[in-house]
Amino acid sequence: MDEYQPLACALYDYLEIACMHCYQLDIELVDGSRLQGQALTTETTASKEEFLLVRTPDGEQRLRMDRLLAITPQNAGASFGRVLLNDNRC
């Protein structure tokens, strides 16, 4: 796997908000695929890779944050709209 490229701190906040409010997200990945999932939490490994954990119809998935292109909350009244994540690295 490629070396992890951390997200800009301001963008990380959107993921934390999504988890805090358990938003249902439309998630676009850099490989062109998409999935829908409920934001659960974030985690950081000992090697400093960061992941977003989401609940999908197929179960929980762990998505490496530098593989995320964009997230769009599907909840009415969400505190943000579509956020482009991939062009903004630390």
C-alpha positions in Angstrom: 0.0 0.0 0.0 1.2 3.6 -0.7 2.6 5.8 2.1 -0.2 7.4 4.0 -0.8 11.1 3.2 -2.6 12.8 6.2 -5.6 15.1 5.6 -5.5 18.8 6.3 -6.7 19.3 9.9 -9.6 21.5 8.9 -11.0 18.7 6.7 -10.5 16.1 9.5 -13.0 18.2 11.5 -15.8 17.4 8.9 -15.2 13.6 9.5 -15.4 14.1 13.3 -18.7 16.1 12.9 -20.1 13.4 10.7 -19.2 10.7 13.3 -20.5 12.8 16.2 -23.9 13.2 14.5 -23.9 9.7 13.0 -24.5 11.1 9.5 -25.4 8.9 6.7 -22.7 9.6 4.1 -22.4 9.3 0.3 -18.7 8.5 0.1 -16.7 8.9 -3.1 -13.3 7.2 -3.2 -10.3 8.2 -5.3 -10.6 5.0 -7.3 -13.9 6.2 -8.7 -16.1 3.9 -6.5 -18.8 5.1 -4.2 -20.6 3.7 -1.2 -23.2 4.8 1.4 -22.5 4.4 5.1 -23.2 5.7 8.5 -20.2 7.5 10.0 -19.2 5.8 13.2 -15.8 6.9 14.3 -12.2 7.6 13.3 -9.1 5.8 14.3 -5.4 6.2 14.0 -3.1 3.2 13.8 0.3 2.9 15.5 1.9 3.7 12.1 -0.1 7.0 12.0 -2.6 5.9 9.3 -6.0 7.3 9.8 -9.3 5.6 9.0 -13.0 6.4 8.9 -15.2 3.6 10.2 -18.7 3.4 8.6 -21.6 1.0 8.9 -22.9 -0.2 5.5 -25.5 -2.8 4.6 -22.6 -5.2 4.3 -21.3 -4.4 7.8 -18.7 -2.1 9.2 -16.0 -0.9 6.8 -12.7 0.8 7.6 -11.7 3.4 5.0 -8.2 4.8 4.9 -8.7 8.6 4.9 -6.3 9.4 2.0 -8.5 7.1 -0.2 -11.5 9.4 0.3 -12.2 11.8 -2.5 -15.3 13.4 -1.0 -18.1 13.0 1.5 -21.7 14.2 1.3 -24.1 13.9 4.3 -27.5 12.6 3.3 -29.2 13.8 6.5 -31.7 16.6 6.4 -30.3 19.7 8.2 -26.7 18.4 8.1 -24.2 21.1 9.2 -22.2 20.9 5.9 -22.7 19.8 2.3 -20.3 17.9 0.0 -16.7 18.2 1.2 -13.8 17.5 -1.2 -11.1 15.8 0.8 -8.5 14.5 -1.6 -6.9 17.7 -2.9 -6.1 19.1 0.6 -3.2 17.3 2.3 -1.0 18.4 5.2 
